[in-house]
């Protein structure tokens, strides 16, 4: 039992040593966060553009910039990472 407990303790220490950073490498702008929040709510670029009084092209630009900063390949991954970093 002591061996099992020792192994569990070791695994816990290794897992905590490999934690990802608490923040992305670059900080997100207010507009990028707003666009990510609306995207997380299920809104399309056109809907976000109407809500924020921007052009759809501008909204796509903000979301692409946020995806790059969060090292994501799509919007949903960016939203998930923003939640993990507690930005949303």
N, C-alpha and C positions, 0 to 999 in steps of 0.2 A: 504494500500500500504506500509505503514511503517513497518507493521508486516511481510509482504512478504520480504521486503528488509532486515530486521533484521534476518530472517530465512536464507536467502541466504548468508549473511555475516557469520553467525554461521557455516553453512555447508562448506564454503570456508576455514574457520579456522580449522575445524576438518579434512578436507581433507589434508591440508598442514601439519598438525601435524603428520599424519600417513604416510609420505613419506618414501619409502625405502631408505636404505643407498646409497650413491653415488658410492660405490665400493664394490666388493665382499670381503669376509672375508680374503681370501688369494690372493696375486697378481699372475697374470698369467705370465708365461715365454714368451720369444720372440717366441719360437717355437710353443707353444700352441696357441698364437695369430695368427701366420702365418697359422697354420692348420685350425683354425676357419675361417679365412678370405677365404681360398680356399674352405672350406666346404660351406660357405655362397655363394660362386660363383657357387655352384652346383657340385663341383668335388667330386669324390669318394676317398676312402682311397688309392686305387691303383694309381689313377691319381695324388693325392697330393704327394705320395711317389716318383713318377717319377719327378715331378716338383721340389721338395725339395731335391732330391737325398738321400732319406731315404728308409728304408724298410717299407712295408705296416704295419707290426706289430708295428713298432716305431710310425708311424702316428696314429694308433688306440690308442696306449698308451698315446700320447699327447692329443688326443681328449677326452679320458676317464678322464684324469687328469683335463682337462679344465672343463668337465661336472661336476666333483666332486666339484671343486672350485667354480663353478657358481651355485651349488645346482640345477642341471638340470637332467632330466631323459633321454634325448636324444640329438642328435646333434643340431637339429633345435631349441630346447628350449635354448641350450647353446649359439647358435648364436644370438638368440633374446635377451637374457640377456646381452651378450657382447655388442650388439648395445645399449641397454638401459644404460649400464655403460659407453658408449662411448669408448670402447676398440677397436672397429673395425671402 
